Amino acid sequence: MATSAAHAVHTAHRGDRWRFDAGRVCLDLLATAEAEPADGVGSGSGDGHPQEPLAVDGRLSRWLVGARLVPVDTPLPACGPRWVERFVELRGHLAQVVRAEIEGRPAGPALERINAFAAGAPPAVRAVRGPGGELVRALAAAPECGELLAAVARDAVELLTDPVARAALRQCEGESCRRVYVDTSRGRRRRWCSSEVCGNRERVARHRRRAAELRAVS
């Protein structure tokens, strides 16, 4: 369930700025732990503790749309705190397993928890006619939380059991960035989760260092 470059950023609602450029939907979920909402909403809980990005203002439901797990305008009336709790749980297991793979060590019980999530059936999909007569994807029924979790967990299983994709897992080299992505670049030389974000930050920092060095010797 890989994502495309054209699907890199989703801003379906003011304050959302989810990125979908990791190359797999399971890694895009992993990245929500470091989400930075565009307007700053959700950056804190008011008591000095960071607030869970997925828990703010219905953002989980919009992330599900942006990740293409559900089509646009799909009703998700049950998507609430319990859904957030379960997606955060899966995200935590994904973080342990993916980073263990990158570091070449056993993942422990987190792998079995991902397998348990993946054992469920994903949402049933249908091809239906859109407003213009074209075929579009729709769900056969309102999705349950477990079905959507299964879709993400199965994507993780596919990633982890594919030797080529697994070998292309990379940790972003950006300062203070822990995003993980699949490096499909020519020569496997991609250094950052996003050239426009972390890459640009490094270029700006490099420019400032050079400017400071020039001032120091002048």
NORLIN-V77234 format. One record per pair of residues at least 6 apart in sequence whose C-alpha atoms are under 7 Angstrom apart, sorted by the first residue. I is the first residue (numbers start at 1). J is the second residue. Records with the same first field share a line. If there is no record, write none. Layout:
# NORLIN-V77234
I: J  J
This chain:
# NORLIN-V77234
1: 24  25  155
2: 23  24  25
3: 20  21  23  24  25
5: 21
7: 20
8: 19  20  21
9: 17  18  19  20
10: 17  18  19  66
11: 17  18
12: 62
15: 37  38  39  41
16: 37  38
17: 36  37  38
18: 35
20: 28  67
22: 28  180  181  182  193
23: 181  182
25: 67  152  155
26: 152  153  155  156
27: 180  181
29: 91
30: 91  94  95
31: 179
32: 53
33: 53
35: 53
42: 51  53  56
43: 50  51
44: 50  51
45: 51
54: 60  84
55: 81  84
60: 84
61: 76  79
64: 70
65: 71  72
69: 148
71: 137  138
75: 142
76: 142
83: 145
87: 149
90: 114
93: 110  113  114
96: 107  110
97: 107  110  111
100: 106  107
102: 169
114: 153
117: 149  150  153
118: 150  151  153  154
119: 150
120: 146  147  150
121: 147  150
122: 147  148  150  151
123: 139  143  147  148
124: 139  140
125: 137  138  139  140
126: 137  138  139  140
127: 135  136  137  138
128: 135  136  137  138
129: 135  136
130: 136
159: 165  166
160: 166
165: 182
168: 182  183
169: 180  181  182  183
170: 180  181  182  183
171: 178  179  180  181
172: 178  179  180  191  192  193
173: 191  192
174: 192  198  199  202
179: 193
180: 193
181: 193
183: 190
192: 198  199
